[in-house]
C-alpha cells in the first residue's frame, strides 16, 4: 500500500469520467465526455479553438468501430489540440483534452507517429442511456489509502492545512493568505494539481463597471487508485446541484467511493464536497445571483504539481495577475467614483452607509468588512453583504489557524511595503556612500 508521500509522486492522470482503471472506454464513452465539455465551456474566448478540436474528434469517432480508424482520428485530434497551445494554455478544457488524449493513446496502443486524417462529419448515433445506479452510501469508506490522515505513517508530521476563498466582486484569499481584489472577467482557473482542477467564470455585475462576480463553477476530481472514479461538479447561477454531473453523490463504484461525497447543506444555497482521500473540503454557496467558493486542502496536495505545468496561472496559488488587481487601499475613492458613474449610485449607498450596513454582519473592520463596503459601493447589491459574511464563516470553519481568520490591510500589503522600504533603504545607503566618496575626494584634493 502506498503512503500519501509515495502517492504524491504517482501521476494521477486527468483521465475522463468514463476512463476507470478497470476497463477501456469505447468511442461512444469518449463522445459522452466530449459532449459534457461542449456544454460546460461555451464561453471560451474566440482565440481558443479547443471546442472545435473536441467537436471534430467527436464527429469522426461517433460510429467508429475499428481500432486503426480510432487511432488515426486520435492523432488528428492530438495535432489539433497542440496547435491551440498558445491561446488555450489557461483553459481547463484544454488541459483535460491533453490528458484525455494521453490516456486514450495508451489504452488503445496508438502510436503517436502515423497517418492522420481530417475528421469527417457524421451523423452521431446517440448512445443508450444506462440506468443510474444508486449510490452505495452504506458501504465502508474503503482502504486506508482512501483516507488521507489515516494513510499517513505514524512518524509523519501532522499535515498542514491551507485555505483559499473566492467571493464577491471578486475577492481572493490565496493559500498563502494574500488577500486581493481582482477584475478577472471570463473563465479563470483557481486550482490545478494531480488530484483536482477548479475553474470559475466571472461576469460583470454592473454594465460598464470593473465589478465582476462568479456565475459558473466547474470542479473536476481526477480518478485515484481504488478510491474514486473521475467526477465533475458544475454549478451556475440558480443551479447549485446536490450531485455530480452524472447524477451520483459519491465517487462511483470503486471500493473507496465514499471517500468523495457531495452533501447538500441548504437546498439551492449551500453544498459541501468532502474529498477525504486527499484531505480536502470544498464549500460552494449561492448568495444572491452569484457563487462563492472556499476550500481546505493539505499543503502536500496543493503542491502536487504536474510535471511541466505552469502553476503561475492558478489564482489560489499565486493570486491574480498584476494587471487584473484592484488596489484595495483606494476603496473609498474607487467606490465614490463608481457611484458617480454607474447605475449603482441610485442605490443611495454612501461610504458611511455602506460601512453601517456591513457592520451589522461583520463587526471587525478587517478585509472581509472592507470587501463588503467595496462591493456595496461598486454594485449597490445588498447580497454582497451576505457573500462577505459567509466567506468569513467558511474561513472560521476551514482555516486551521484561528489567529489568521481576520486579515487586516497592513497584513495584505506588508510584503509590498517591505519591498518598498527595502528600495528606500538602498537609495539611502547609496546616498551615504556618495557623500563619503565626495568627502574622500575633497580631502585628497586638499
N, C-alpha and C positions, 0 to 999 in steps of 0.2 A: 504493500500500500504506500502510495506516495504522500509525503507530507506537503503542506502548503508551500514550504520553501522549495521543495522539488517541483511541485506542480506549477509554480510561478515560472519555471523555465520551460515548461511544456507549452508549445504553441497551441492555444485553443483556437482552432480555425473559425473564421466567421462563416461557417457552413450555414446554409439556409435552413429554414424551418423543417423542411422535409428531409434534410440530409443527416439523419441519425447515423450512428456508427454501425447500426445493425443491418442496414440494408442500403442498396444503391438506389438513388432516385431515378424514376423514369422521366422521360422528356415532359410528360404531362405534369408531373410533380413540379418540375422546374417552371413550367408555364404558370402554375398557380402562384408561385412565389413572385414571378416577374409581374403578374397582374397586380399583386399587392403593392409592389414598388411603384407601378404606374399610377395607382390610385392614391398612394400616400405622398408622392412627391410631384404634384402638378405645378408647383410654383418655383421649380428650379429655374435659375436665370437662363436667359436665352443663349448665353455664351456656352453653357454646359449642355452638351448633347448626349448625356448618358441615357436619357429616356429613349432617344432614337435608337441607340445601340440595343437597349433592352427589348424594345418592341420588334426590331428586325430579327433578333435571335429568337424571340418568342414565335414570330410568324414562321420562321424557317424550320422550327422543330416541332410544331404543333402536331403534325401527323408523321413525324419521323419514327421509323421502326428499325432502321439499320444503324449499327454502331459506327460504321465508317462515315455515313452521312451525318450522324450526330457530331462526330469529331471534326469533320470539315466545317460545319456550322459553328462549332465552338471556337475553332481557330480564327474564323472570321470575326466572331464576337470579341475575342481577345484583342484582335487588331483594332477594332473599332473603339474599345474601351481605352486602349493605350493611347490612341490619338486624342482622347479627351483629357489626358492627364493634366495639362497645364490649366485648363479652365475649370476642371471639376475637382481639383485636389481637396478642397474643403467640404465636399458634398458627401453625405452619409450613403446615398445610393451608389455613388461611385466606389467607395471603399467596400461596400457589401458585394458589388459586382466583381471587383478584383478577387476577393477571397472566394466567392462562389465559383468563379472560373477555375481557380487553382484546385478546388476540391473536385470539381467535375472532371478536370483533366486527369487527376489521379484515380478517381473511382472508375472511369471508363477507359483507363490505359491509353489515353490520347497523347500522341506526340505533339510537341509544340511546333515542330517542323513538319510541313506537309501542305497539301493543297488547301486552298480556301476558296470559298465561293460567295458571291453576292447573295444574301438571303432573298429567297423568292417569297412573295406574299402568297399566303394560302388561307383558305377559309378554315379557321380553327374549329375543331370539334370539341365542344365543352366536355370536360371530364365529368363522370358521375360524381355526385356529391355524397361522400361517405357519411354515414350517421355519426353524429358527435358522440364520443364515448364519455360516459360520466367520469368526473374526477374521482380519483381514489383518495378521498380526504381521510379515510380511516387507516390508510397504510402507514407504516412506520416511516420515520424520517430517513431511513436508509443507512448506509455505512458511514463511518466517521468522516471519510473524505468529503461527505456532503454537508458537514457541519464545520464551519471554519475554525471556531475556537477549540472544539474537541479534537480537531485533526492536528493541532499544534503539538509539538513534542513537549514533554514535561519540563525540559530545560530551556525551552524557548522563552524569550521575553514576552511579556503581555503585549498584544497588538496595540498600536497607536491609531486610534480612530480619528478621521478628519471629516470635515463638513463643507458642503458647498450649497449655496442657496441662490435662487434666481426668481425675482418677483418684481411687480410694479412696473416702472417706466423705463426700461427695466433696470433693476439694481442687482448687482452681482457680489456675492461673498465667496471668494475663492477658497480652495483647500488650504491655502496659506494665510487665511483670514484677512486678505486685502479686500477692501470694500470700494466698489466702483459704481458709477452711474454711466450708462452707455446708450448709444443710439441703436446699433446692430439691427437695422431693419432687414427683414428677409430671413432666410434659413441660416442658422449658425450651429456648429457642433459644441456641445457643452463638455462631453466626456467621450473618450475613445481609448479603450485598452484591450487586453486579451480576453476580457470577460464580458464586457458590455459596451454599447455605444448609445449616446443620448444626443438628440438634435431638437432644437426649438425653432419655431418660425414666429417672428415678431412683425406686427402690423401697426401702422400709425394709429394713434389714439384720436388725435385731432388733425384734420387735413391742414397741411402747411406747417405743422409743428414738428420739432425733433422728437416729441414724445412717441414711443412705441411700447407695446406690451405683447406678451406671449399669447398667441391664438391657437398654436398647434404644438404638440409634443410627441416625439417618437422615441421609444426605448427598445433596443434590441439586446436581448440576453443570448449570448452565444452558447452552443451546446458544450457540455462539460462532462467528460468521463461518464460514469454510470449515474450521474445525478440528474441532469436536466437536458431536454431537447432544446433546440433553438426556439425562442419565443419572442414575439413582438407585441409591444403595448403601444397603442396610438390613441391620443386624446386630442380633442379640439373644442372650441367654444360650444357650449351646450351639449357636449357629448363626452362625458367622463365615464368610460366603461368600467364595469366591475369584473372584467375578464380580459384575457389576451385577445389578440386579433382573430385567433382560430376558435374562440369561444370557451377555451379551457381556463381554469382558475389556478392551475398548478403547472409544474414543469414537464408534464407529459406522461409517458408510460414507463419511464425508467424507474429503477428501484428506489432512487432518492428523489422522486419527483416533488415531494412536499418541501424540499429544500428551497423551492421557488414558489411563492404564492401571491395572489392578488387578494387583498382584503378590503372590502368596501366599508368605510367608517361612517360616512354620511352620503346617502344616495345622491349622485349628481354633483356632489360638492367636495368630497374628501376620500381619496383612495390611498392605501398604503401597499407597497410592493416589498415583500420580505424575501431576500435572496440570501438564505443562511449559509449556502455553500461558499459564498465569498464574503460573509460577514457584513452584508450591505442592506440598508433600509432606505427606501425611496418614498417620499411623500409628494403626492400630486393633488392640488386643490384647484377648484374653480371659484374665484371670488369676483362677483360681478360678471363681466363679459370675458375675463382673461384668466389664464392659468398661472399657478405658481409651482415651483419645483424646489425640493430640498432633498439632500442625500447624506447619509452617514456611511463612510467607507473606510476600511483599513488602509493605512498608508502603503502597505505592500501591494494591495490591489490597485490603488491609484497609480503607482509607479510601474505597473506591469505593462510596459510599453512594448508594442510590437516592433520587431526589427525593421529598421528603415523608416519608421513612421515619424512624421514631423509634429511633435506634440505642441509646438507653438500655436497651432491652430485652435486648440481646445480651451474654451473660456474658463472652465472651472480650474484648470491647472495654472494657466499663465495670465488670466484676465483678458479684458477686451483690448484689441489693438489700440495704440495710442491715438490714432486718428478717429476712433469711434467713442472716445471717452468724453464725458461732460464734466467740467470742473465743479465738483460738489460744493466747494467753498463759496461759490458765487450764487448759491441757491436763492437768496433774496433778490439779487439784481436780475437773474435769469427769470425768476418767477414773475417779477414785475413786468419784464419785457414781454414775456409770453402773454400775460394778462392783457396788455395793451394791444397786442397784435392778433390774438386769436379769439374764437368764439367762447373759449373757456372763461374769458373775462366777464361774461354775462352771469356767471355763477355767483358773483359777489364776494369771492374769497379775496381777502387781503392777506398780507403776510401774518398779521396778528390773528385774524380769524382762523386761518389755516392752522396756526400753532395751537390755538384753543381747541379746535376740533381734534387734532391728533393727540393732544394731551389727555383726552378722555380715555384713550386706549393705551397710550404709550407714555406713562408719566416720566420716564427717564429721558432726558434730551440727548440721546445717543444718535448714531447714524440711521437707525431704523426710524426714530422720530423725525429726523431731518429729511429722510427719504419720503416720509408721509407728507410733510409740508411741501416738499418739492413737487410731488405728484399732484397734490390738490391745486397748487398754483398753476401748474402747466396744463392740467386736463380739466379741472373742475369736477372730476368724477369722485363722488364720496366713497365709492367702493375701494379706492386705493388706500383709504384709512385701514380697512379690514385686511387688505393684502399685506400691508406692513406689519399689522398686529399678528397675523397668522405666521408670517415669516419669522417673527421673533419667537413665537410659541414653538415653532419647529426647531429653532436653534436650541431652545431650552431642552427639548426632547432628544435632539440628535447630537449636539456638540458635547464632546467628552470633557471639556474643561470649563467648569462653571464660572471661572474667573474671566473667561473670554466671551461670555454671552453678549455683553454690551461692548460695542466698539464705538469709540469717540473720534472726532475729527483729527485730533492730534495723533491717534494711532494709525489712521488711514493714510496720513501724509507724512508720517515720521521718516519713512525711507527716503522720500523725496527731499525732505528737509535736511536729512543727513548729507545727501549728495550736494545740495546747495551750500550747506555750511562748509562741506569739505572743499568746494570750489572757492569759497571766500577765503578760507584758510590758506589755500595755495597762493592766491593773489597777495594776501598779506605777507606771507613768507618771502615771495619774490620781491615785493617792495622793500622789505627789510634788508634782503640780500643786496638789492640795488643800492640802497643807502650806504651799506658797509663798503661796497666796491667803490662808490663815489668818494667816500671818506678816505679810503686807502689811496686812491689816485691823487686826491688833493694833498695828502701827507707826503706822498712820493715826490710830487712836483715841488713842494716847499723844501 
